[in-house]
Amino acid sequence: MKKNFVLLAGAMMALTACEKQSVDAVDAQYETQKKELTFAVEGDFGAATFTRGAMTADGKQMTDLWVLDYMGGALVQQLHQTAEDDDFGSPSLTLDFGDHHVYFVASRGSSPTLDTDEHTVTWASTSDTFWTDYSVSVTSGTAAAHNVTLNRVATKLSVTIADELPDGTAYVEIIPATWYYGLDYLDGSATEAQTSEPRTITIPAAKIGTTGTTLSIFGLSGTVEWTTDVTVNACDGDDNVLGTATISDAPMTANRATCYSGNLFSGASGFDLSLNATWNDDQTGTW
């Protein structure tokens, strides 16, 4: 009897050990179905610089970074970083094994709103903005560190006032007939078109009496060129228009500055158009 009891106890201990090994094996297998990846965000922006970690372009720091992880067309997880975060520009995500599209959006626009139902980010006032769709297949052998290059999806309209700013000039408003304030982060296209929305720029007192004042606004754009009419008004503190000009069919596209210059106050207007060569190729035109 004693011998049988010992054999039974040994069998129970072996069974318990086997069960524990089985559970441990399942736990280990489960743990290996995920992997943490760190993304070092970089840029490919022509003459602009986008320093890893600092997240700056043209000497100005981005304020927001969104990272949105999709599997099979469905949002799995998302991360929003701001310039105050210690790891700003080097986000880490734990990804399930499988194929992912990870969408990155970096910007310094004001008052951003993320809408994951419409897969858009919109801003009250647009500024320099960058985006990419990063595809990665996650396995146990996938590298833990990834460099991700974002591309500029902003366009810029610059106006240089060649003649002298008269006394009393308080602000200049640039009014595009069409301007985009949002980005579809799934394909990088521009959304949220606004019509005839003034972008107002205050004129410092030190600029009064000077010539060659350059004013710029940013918008969002895809890579296909599009055109918009633009009105430029210089106004006094009582909103009276002191000088005005109209631009017809200003050509806009991503990663390019469209630059106009000419007289705003004198009768000898005739603004010339050129495109900033530090972004993309030049183009000429008149208004």
Buried (B, 14 or more C-beta within 10 A) or exposed (E): EEEEEEEEEEEEEEEEEEEEEEEEEEEEEEEEEEBEBEBBBBBEBBEBEBEEEEBBBEEEEBBBBBBBBBBEEEEBBBBBBEBEEEEBBBBBBEBBBEEBBBBBBBBBBEEBEBEEEBBBBBBEEBBBBBBBBBEBEBEEEEEEEBEBBBBBBBBBBBBBBBBBBBEBBBBBBBBBBBBBBBBBBBEBBBBBBBEEBBBEBEBEEEBBEEEEBEBBBBBBBBEEBBBBBBBBBBBBEEEEEBBBBBBEEBBBBBBBBBBBBBBBBEEEBEBBBBBBEEBBEEBEBEB
